[in-house]
Amino acid sequence: MEIRLTMSLENRGGGLKLIMKDCSCSMKDIFITVEGGASWLYQGLVDAFEDQIRSAVEAAIKKKISEGISKIDSSLQNIPKEIRVDDIVSLNVSVVDDPRLGKSSIEFDIDGLFFARNQVLISSFLQNKSRPSISCNGSLKMLGMSFDEEVFTSASVVFFEAGQLHWVVDEVPDRHLLNTAGWRFIIPQLYKKYPNDDMKLNVSVTSAPILRISRKNIVVSILSDIIVNVLDGNKMIPVACIATVVTASGVPEISGNNLAGRLALEDFTLNLKWSTVGAFHMNLIQGVMRVFLNNVFIPHLNSHLRKGFPVPIIHGFTLKNATILSYDSRIVVCTDIISSCSRDLMPM
């Protein structure tokens, strides 16, 4: 028996559609042996209708194949075009062009950008960019996913525009940092004007953080304003604003089915934007700010980054033995997958 099957996998409106273009089944010979008391009679009938039986079997096989292709296509149509991350942002996973077929693999591109959940889903990125092939450095993994740095930049833009990149700091590991007494030798005029008053810090990121990926490292630049407030009785009085530029190194990680990460402080610069307690040199507070950035600022960011965002895989599967590789302007996740209902590796 010989079966020939021609199919195409195409992008239809941001989804994948499997189309059966041709299916043929050819049986050169069919042998049916009948046994029993009247086998001589039935065997004669079988031999007489051999061509009709062969045609019926060929038709039944083609029908089953067609039904199977339809079921697979129906499953592909049910793959969502967006993944909800939280109440603010979703990930656009709509397909942007036709898949590319290799000898033993299928490669296709998704938009991959984050967008605000109150916006209309519009694909706008990857179809306009050159797309290098995914390389796992010879590792035999079932699935490879490439994430351009623009993917992460789109997330920071959405959260920034949604006003999520600011917070009030009223608790720190070292309580002296939030009382003017702890600053009496650093900024004497602050302590003189507001002796032993508690403080709060308003931290506001002033532009969307910028992420750059290279083969050597991942660097994140964060610009923010830190407003120092003094709690004088029932009043919260702003006394100074310090502009900061923080440079941090990033490490991507896989957490379950999420791509997460963590930051470590590399360097920072300070600039006094305004003050109501007189001018003071930034070199006087370098040490205090380094403690604040290491113990409060970076840990706060990491508490969100370690949650990560879901990677675009089919529902019901889990990543296993994932590795992350860095290239210029992108990272690649190479992984096996397992069924969520079974611990056995599932073929793709």
C-alpha positions as CSV (number, residue, x, y, z in Angstrom):
1,M,0.0,0.0,0.0
2,E,1.2,3.5,-0.9
3,I,-0.2,6.7,0.6
4,R,0.7,10.1,-0.7
5,L,-0.2,13.2,1.3
6,T,0.3,16.8,0.4
7,M,-0.4,19.5,3.0
8,S,0.3,23.2,3.6
9,L,0.5,25.1,6.8
10,E,-0.4,28.7,6.3
11,N,-1.0,31.9,8.3
12,R,-4.7,32.9,8.3
13,G,-5.5,36.1,10.2
14,G,-2.8,35.6,12.7
15,G,-3.5,31.9,13.3
16,L,-2.3,28.6,11.7
17,K,-4.4,26.7,9.2
18,L,-3.5,23.2,8.1
19,I,-4.8,22.5,4.5
20,M,-4.9,19.1,2.9
21,K,-4.2,19.7,-0.8
22,D,-4.0,16.1,-2.1
23,C,-4.3,12.6,-0.6
24,S,-4.0,9.4,-2.6
25,C,-4.0,5.8,-1.4
26,S,-3.0,3.0,-3.7
27,M,-3.2,-0.7,-2.9
28,K,-1.6,-3.0,-5.5
29,D,-3.0,-6.2,-4.1
30,I,-5.4,-7.2,-1.4
31,F,-5.6,-10.7,0.0
32,I,-8.6,-11.9,2.0
33,T,-8.9,-15.5,3.1
34,V,-12.2,-16.9,4.3
35,E,-12.2,-20.0,6.5
36,G,-15.1,-22.2,7.6
37,G,-17.6,-24.8,6.2
38,A,-18.8,-22.5,3.4
39,S,-15.5,-20.8,2.9
40,W,-15.4,-22.0,-0.7
41,L,-18.6,-20.0,-1.5
42,Y,-17.6,-16.8,0.3
43,Q,-14.0,-17.0,-1.0
44,G,-15.5,-16.9,-4.5
45,L,-17.5,-13.9,-3.7
46,V,-14.5,-12.1,-2.2
47,D,-12.4,-12.9,-5.2
48,A,-15.1,-11.7,-7.5
49,F,-15.4,-8.3,-5.8
50,E,-11.7,-7.8,-5.0
51,D,-11.5,-4.5,-7.0
52,Q,-14.6,-3.0,-5.3
53,I,-13.3,-4.1,-1.9
54,R,-9.8,-2.6,-2.6
55,S,-11.5,0.7,-3.7
56,A,-13.6,0.8,-0.6
57,V,-10.6,0.3,1.7
58,E,-8.7,3.0,-0.1
59,A,-11.6,5.4,0.2
60,A,-12.0,4.6,3.9
61,I,-8.3,5.3,4.5
62,K,-8.4,8.6,2.7
63,K,-11.5,9.6,4.7
64,K,-9.8,8.8,8.0
65,I,-6.8,10.8,7.0
66,S,-9.0,13.8,6.0
67,E,-10.8,13.6,9.3
68,G,-7.5,13.5,11.2
69,I,-6.3,16.6,9.3
70,S,-9.5,18.4,10.1
71,K,-9.1,17.7,13.8
72,I,-5.6,18.9,13.8
73,D,-6.6,22.1,12.0
74,S,-9.5,22.6,14.5
75,S,-6.9,22.4,17.3
76,L,-4.7,24.9,15.6
77,Q,-7.6,27.3,15.2
78,N,-8.2,27.2,18.9
79,I,-4.7,28.4,19.8
80,P,-5.2,31.9,21.3
81,K,-3.7,35.0,19.7
82,E,-2.9,36.7,22.9
83,I,-1.8,35.6,26.4
84,R,-3.0,37.5,29.4
85,V,-0.1,38.4,31.7
86,D,-2.0,40.4,34.3
87,D,-4.8,43.0,34.5
88,I,-2.7,45.5,32.6
89,V,-0.8,43.8,29.9
90,S,-1.1,40.9,27.4
91,L,1.3,39.2,25.1
92,N,0.5,39.3,21.3
93,V,1.2,35.7,20.0
94,S,-0.5,36.1,16.6
95,V,1.4,34.5,13.7
96,V,2.8,37.2,11.3
97,D,3.7,35.1,8.2
98,D,3.6,31.7,6.8
99,P,5.6,28.9,8.6
100,R,8.9,27.8,7.1
101,L,9.3,24.0,6.8
102,G,12.7,22.4,7.4
103,K,13.7,18.7,7.0
104,S,12.7,17.9,10.5
105,S,11.3,21.1,11.9
106,I,8.7,23.9,11.5
107,E,9.6,27.5,12.2
108,F,7.2,30.3,12.4
109,D,7.2,33.9,13.7
110,I,4.8,35.5,16.1
111,D,4.4,39.2,16.8
112,G,5.7,38.7,20.4
113,L,5.1,42.3,21.6
114,F,3.3,43.3,24.8
115,F,0.3,45.5,24.6
116,A,-2.1,47.1,27.1
117,R,-5.2,45.0,27.6
118,N,-7.5,48.0,26.9
119,Q,-6.0,48.3,23.4
120,V,-7.0,46.5,20.2
121,L,-4.7,43.6,19.2
122,I,-2.6,44.8,16.2
123,S,0.4,43.0,14.9
124,S,3.1,45.5,14.1
125,F,6.6,44.3,14.7
126,L,8.2,41.1,13.5
127,Q,6.8,41.1,10.0
128,N,9.0,44.2,9.3
129,K,12.3,42.8,10.6
130,S,14.8,40.3,9.4
131,R,14.6,37.1,11.4
132,P,17.7,35.1,12.0
133,S,17.2,31.3,12.4
134,I,16.9,29.9,15.9
135,S,20.2,28.2,16.9
136,C,20.5,26.0,20.0
137,N,24.3,25.5,19.5
138,G,23.8,21.9,18.4
139,S,21.6,21.0,21.4
140,L,18.9,18.5,20.4
141,K,15.9,20.2,21.9
142,M,12.3,19.8,21.0
143,L,11.5,23.5,21.0
144,G,13.4,26.7,20.4
145,M,12.1,30.3,21.0
146,S,13.8,33.5,20.2
147,F,13.0,36.7,22.0
148,D,14.2,40.0,20.5
149,E,15.1,42.8,22.9
150,E,12.2,44.8,21.5
151,V,9.9,42.2,23.2
152,F,11.1,43.3,26.6
153,T,11.2,47.0,25.7
154,S,7.5,46.7,24.7
155,A,6.7,45.4,28.2
156,S,8.5,48.3,29.9
157,V,6.7,50.8,27.6
158,V,3.3,49.4,28.5
159,F,3.9,49.3,32.2
160,F,5.4,52.8,32.1
161,E,2.5,54.3,30.1
162,A,0.1,52.6,32.5
163,G,1.7,54.5,35.4
164,Q,2.9,51.3,37.1
165,L,6.6,52.2,37.5
166,H,6.4,54.3,40.7
167,W,6.1,53.4,44.3
168,V,6.3,54.9,47.8
169,V,9.1,53.6,50.1
170,D,8.1,53.8,53.8
171,E,9.9,50.7,55.0
172,V,13.5,49.7,54.6
173,P,15.8,47.2,56.3
174,D,17.8,50.0,57.9
175,R,15.2,52.3,59.5
176,H,17.8,55.0,60.0
177,L,17.5,55.7,56.2
178,L,14.0,56.9,56.7
179,N,14.6,59.3,59.6
180,T,16.3,62.7,59.4
181,A,18.6,61.7,62.3
182,G,20.3,59.2,60.0
183,W,21.1,62.0,57.6
184,R,22.4,64.5,60.2
185,F,26.0,64.1,59.3
186,I,25.3,63.8,55.5
187,I,22.8,66.7,55.1
188,P,23.0,68.7,58.4
189,Q,20.6,71.3,57.1
190,L,17.9,68.7,56.7
191,Y,18.3,67.5,60.3
192,K,18.4,71.0,61.6
193,K,15.1,72.0,59.9
194,Y,13.3,68.7,60.6
195,P,15.0,67.0,63.6
196,N,14.1,63.3,64.2
197,D,11.3,63.3,61.6
198,D,10.4,60.2,59.7
199,M,10.7,60.3,55.9
200,K,9.1,58.7,52.9
201,L,10.6,58.3,49.4
202,N,8.6,58.6,46.2
203,V,10.3,56.7,43.5
204,S,9.1,57.4,39.9
205,V,10.7,56.0,36.8
206,T,10.8,58.9,34.3
207,S,11.0,56.9,31.1
208,A,10.5,53.4,29.9
209,P,13.6,51.3,31.0
210,I,15.9,50.4,28.1
211,L,17.2,46.8,27.7
212,R,20.2,45.8,25.6
213,I,21.2,42.2,24.9
214,S,24.6,41.1,23.7
215,R,26.5,37.8,23.6
216,K,28.4,38.9,26.7
217,N,25.7,40.4,28.9
218,I,22.2,42.0,29.3
219,V,22.2,45.6,30.5
220,V,19.2,47.6,31.7
221,S,19.2,51.4,32.1
222,I,16.6,52.9,34.4
223,L,16.0,56.6,34.8
224,S,14.1,57.7,37.9
225,D,13.3,60.6,40.2
226,I,13.5,60.1,44.0
227,I,11.6,62.7,45.9
228,V,12.5,62.9,49.6
229,N,9.5,63.7,51.8
230,V,9.6,64.6,55.5
231,L,6.7,63.7,57.8
232,D,6.3,66.8,59.9
233,G,3.3,66.2,62.2
234,N,0.4,65.4,59.9
235,K,2.1,67.0,56.9
236,M,4.2,65.3,54.2
237,I,6.7,67.9,53.0
238,P,8.8,67.4,49.8
239,V,12.3,68.6,50.6
240,A,14.4,67.3,47.7
241,C,14.3,65.6,44.3
242,I,17.3,63.4,43.1
243,A,17.5,62.2,39.5
244,T,19.1,58.8,39.2
245,V,20.4,56.8,36.3
246,V,20.8,53.2,37.3
247,T,22.7,50.6,35.2
248,A,22.0,47.0,36.1
249,S,23.0,43.7,34.7
250,G,20.3,41.2,33.9
251,V,20.1,37.4,34.1
252,P,17.2,35.6,32.4
253,E,15.7,32.6,34.1
254,I,13.0,30.0,33.4
255,S,10.4,29.6,36.1
256,G,7.8,27.0,35.2
257,N,6.4,28.1,31.9
258,N,7.5,31.7,32.5
259,L,10.5,33.6,31.3
260,A,11.7,35.5,34.4
261,G,14.8,37.3,35.4
262,R,16.7,39.2,38.0
263,L,18.9,42.3,38.2
264,A,22.1,43.3,39.9
265,L,23.3,46.8,40.4
266,E,26.3,47.8,38.2
267,D,26.5,51.5,38.5
268,F,24.5,54.7,39.1
269,T,24.7,58.5,38.8
270,L,22.9,61.1,40.9
271,N,21.9,64.7,40.1
272,L,20.1,67.1,42.5
273,K,17.1,68.5,40.6
274,W,15.8,70.7,43.4
275,S,16.0,71.1,47.2
276,T,14.2,73.2,49.9
277,V,17.0,72.5,52.4
278,G,19.8,74.1,50.4
279,A,22.2,72.6,47.9
280,F,24.2,69.5,48.9
281,H,26.8,67.6,46.9
282,M,25.8,64.2,45.5
283,N,29.1,62.6,46.5
284,L,27.9,63.1,50.1
285,I,25.1,60.7,49.6
286,Q,26.7,58.2,47.3
287,G,27.1,55.6,50.0
288,V,23.6,56.0,51.4
289,M,22.1,55.8,47.9
290,R,24.2,52.7,47.1
291,V,22.7,51.0,50.2
292,F,19.2,52.1,49.1
293,L,19.6,50.9,45.6
294,N,21.0,47.5,46.6
295,N,18.7,46.8,49.5
296,V,15.4,48.4,48.3
297,F,15.3,49.6,44.7
298,I,16.8,46.5,43.0
299,P,15.0,43.9,45.3
300,H,11.7,45.7,44.6
301,L,12.2,45.3,40.8
302,N,13.3,41.7,41.2
303,S,10.1,40.9,43.2
304,H,8.2,41.6,39.9
305,L,10.8,40.2,37.5
306,R,11.0,36.8,39.1
307,K,7.3,36.3,38.3
308,G,8.1,36.7,34.6
309,F,5.7,36.3,31.8
310,P,4.3,33.1,30.1
311,V,6.2,31.9,27.1
312,P,4.0,31.0,24.0
313,I,3.6,27.3,24.1
314,I,0.4,25.2,23.5
315,H,-1.8,24.8,26.6
316,G,-1.3,21.5,28.4
317,F,2.5,21.4,28.0
318,T,5.4,22.3,30.4
319,L,9.0,23.3,29.7
320,K,11.6,20.8,30.8
321,N,15.4,21.1,30.9
322,A,15.3,24.6,29.4
323,T,18.6,26.5,28.6
324,I,18.9,30.2,27.7
325,L,21.5,31.5,25.2
326,S,22.3,35.1,24.5
327,Y,23.0,36.6,21.1
328,D,23.2,40.1,19.8
329,S,19.9,41.8,20.5
330,R,18.1,38.6,21.4
331,I,17.9,35.6,23.7
332,V,17.0,32.1,22.7
333,V,15.3,29.5,24.9
334,C,15.9,25.9,24.0
335,T,13.8,23.3,25.8
336,D,12.1,20.0,25.8
337,I,8.4,19.9,26.7
338,I,6.3,17.4,28.6
339,S,2.6,17.0,28.8
340,S,1.1,18.5,31.9
341,C,-0.8,15.3,32.4
342,S,2.2,13.0,32.0
343,R,5.8,12.9,32.9
344,D,6.8,11.2,29.7
345,L,8.3,13.3,26.9
346,M,5.8,14.0,24.2
347,P,6.8,14.1,20.5
348,M,6.3,17.3,18.7
